[in-house]
């Protein structure tokens, strides 16, 4: 498998994990997120399995449905995860605002 394809699969899997964590922090089911987004539970399951790469609009809608705000930024590579170059942060207000992170390609 080409390196670019592996990176895409890795980043999709990391993003899927982040979406699942966000939903769980919100104490919502896939069906509840789907209803809030105007989609199906099956579509949310596909996002959380990483079998579908979401659009920016979908990410924004998912974040809003879970009670979060989508924020995208850039970090210097020295501040990012060594192996991948990126970090996905999920702000968990319940733990005093300390975010969870997951590496992404």
Sine and cosine of phi, psi and omega as CSV:
sin_phi,cos_phi,sin_psi,cos_psi,sin_omega,cos_omega
0.00,0.00,0.72,-0.69,0.00,-1.00
-0.89,0.46,0.50,-0.87,-0.04,-1.00
-0.85,0.53,-0.65,0.76,-0.02,-1.00
-0.88,0.48,-0.66,0.76,0.02,-1.00
-0.91,0.41,-0.65,0.76,0.03,-1.00
-0.89,0.45,-0.66,0.75,0.01,-1.00
-0.89,0.47,-0.68,0.73,0.00,-1.00
-0.89,0.45,-0.70,0.71,0.02,-1.00
-0.88,0.48,-0.68,0.74,-0.01,-1.00
-0.90,0.44,-0.72,0.70,-0.03,-1.00
-0.92,0.39,-0.58,0.82,0.05,-1.00
-0.91,0.40,-0.65,0.76,0.02,-1.00
-0.91,0.41,-0.65,0.76,0.02,-1.00
-0.91,0.40,-0.67,0.75,0.03,-1.00
-0.90,0.43,-0.65,0.76,0.04,-1.00
-0.86,0.51,-0.68,0.73,0.04,-1.00
-0.89,0.46,-0.66,0.75,0.01,-1.00
-0.90,0.44,-0.65,0.76,0.03,-1.00
-0.90,0.44,-0.68,0.74,0.02,-1.00
-0.89,0.46,-0.70,0.71,0.02,-1.00
-0.88,0.48,-0.68,0.74,0.01,-1.00
-0.87,0.49,-0.72,0.70,0.00,-1.00
-0.89,0.45,-0.67,0.74,-0.02,-1.00
-0.92,0.38,-0.62,0.78,0.07,-1.00
-0.88,0.47,-0.52,0.86,0.01,-1.00
-0.99,0.14,-0.12,0.99,0.00,-1.00
0.85,0.53,0.69,0.72,0.02,-1.00
-0.89,-0.46,0.48,-0.88,0.09,-1.00
-1.00,0.05,0.23,-0.97,0.09,-1.00
-0.86,0.50,-0.62,0.78,0.00,-1.00
-0.90,0.43,-0.62,0.78,0.01,-1.00
-0.93,0.38,-0.68,0.74,0.07,-1.00
-0.88,0.48,-0.72,0.70,-0.01,-1.00
-0.85,0.52,-0.71,0.70,0.00,-1.00
-0.87,0.49,-0.68,0.73,0.00,-1.00
-0.91,0.40,-0.51,0.86,-0.01,-1.00
-1.00,0.03,-0.21,0.98,-0.06,-1.00
0.97,0.25,0.59,0.81,0.01,-1.00
-0.72,-0.70,-0.26,-0.96,-0.03,-1.00
-0.96,-0.28,0.37,-0.93,0.08,-1.00
-0.88,0.47,-0.58,0.82,0.02,-1.00
-0.88,0.48,-0.65,0.76,0.02,-1.00
-0.90,0.43,-0.64,0.77,0.03,-1.00
-0.92,0.40,-0.65,0.76,0.03,-1.00
-0.87,0.49,-0.66,0.75,0.03,-1.00
-0.89,0.46,-0.67,0.75,0.04,-1.00
-0.88,0.47,-0.70,0.72,-0.06,-1.00
-0.96,0.27,-0.34,0.94,0.09,-1.00
-1.00,0.09,-0.28,0.96,-0.02,-1.00
0.99,0.15,0.30,0.95,0.01,-1.00
-1.00,0.05,-0.07,1.00,-0.01,-1.00
-0.65,-0.76,0.76,-0.65,0.08,-1.00
-1.00,0.09,0.87,-0.50,-0.05,-1.00
-0.98,0.22,0.48,-0.88,0.11,-0.99
-0.98,0.20,0.20,-0.98,0.07,-1.00
-0.88,0.48,-0.64,0.77,0.02,-1.00
-0.88,0.48,-0.67,0.74,0.02,-1.00
-0.91,0.42,-0.68,0.74,0.04,-1.00
-0.87,0.49,-0.68,0.73,0.01,-1.00
-0.90,0.44,-0.69,0.72,0.01,-1.00
-0.91,0.42,-0.67,0.74,0.03,-1.00
-0.89,0.46,-0.73,0.68,0.00,-1.00
-0.86,0.51,-0.73,0.68,0.00,-1.00
-0.88,0.48,-0.69,0.72,-0.01,-1.00
-0.89,0.45,-0.50,0.86,-0.01,-1.00
-1.00,0.00,-0.02,1.00,0.01,-1.00
1.00,0.07,0.38,0.92,0.02,-1.00
-0.90,-0.43,0.16,-0.99,0.10,-0.99
-0.87,-0.49,0.76,-0.65,0.03,-1.00
-0.97,0.25,0.81,-0.58,0.05,-1.00
-0.76,-0.65,0.79,-0.62,-0.02,-1.00
-0.88,-0.48,0.74,-0.68,0.00,-1.00
-0.56,-0.83,0.08,-1.00,0.01,-1.00
-0.84,-0.54,0.64,-0.77,0.04,-1.00
-0.87,-0.49,0.52,-0.85,0.15,-0.99
-0.90,0.44,0.58,-0.82,-0.10,-0.99
-0.86,0.52,-0.45,0.89,0.04,-1.00
-0.92,0.39,-0.37,0.93,0.00,-1.00
-1.00,-0.10,-0.16,0.99,-0.03,-1.00
-1.00,-0.07,0.14,-0.99,0.04,-1.00
-0.87,0.50,0.71,-0.70,-0.10,-0.99
-0.86,0.51,-0.71,0.71,-0.10,-1.00
-0.96,0.26,-0.46,0.89,-0.18,-0.98
-0.88,-0.48,-0.47,0.88,0.01,-1.00
1.00,-0.02,-0.06,1.00,-0.03,-1.00
-0.65,-0.76,0.34,-0.94,0.06,-1.00
-0.68,-0.74,0.70,-0.71,0.12,-0.99
-0.96,-0.29,0.84,-0.55,0.00,-1.00
-0.94,-0.34,0.68,-0.74,0.11,-0.99
-0.87,-0.49,0.90,-0.43,0.00,-1.00
-0.96,0.28,0.84,-0.54,0.02,-1.00
-0.94,-0.33,1.00,-0.03,-0.05,-1.00
-0.86,0.50,-0.47,0.88,-0.01,-1.00
-0.92,0.38,-0.39,0.92,0.00,-1.00
-0.97,-0.24,0.53,0.85,0.04,-1.00
0.98,0.20,0.34,0.94,0.05,-1.00
1.00,0.06,0.06,1.00,0.03,-1.00
-0.98,0.21,0.82,-0.58,-0.06,-1.00
-0.99,0.13,0.37,-0.93,0.17,-0.99
-0.99,-0.12,0.49,-0.87,0.01,-1.00
-0.74,-0.67,0.41,-0.91,0.07,-1.00
-0.60,-0.80,0.67,-0.74,-0.01,-1.00
-0.96,0.28,0.49,-0.87,0.01,-1.00
-0.63,-0.78,0.46,-0.89,0.03,-1.00
-1.00,0.04,0.00,0.00,0.00,0.00
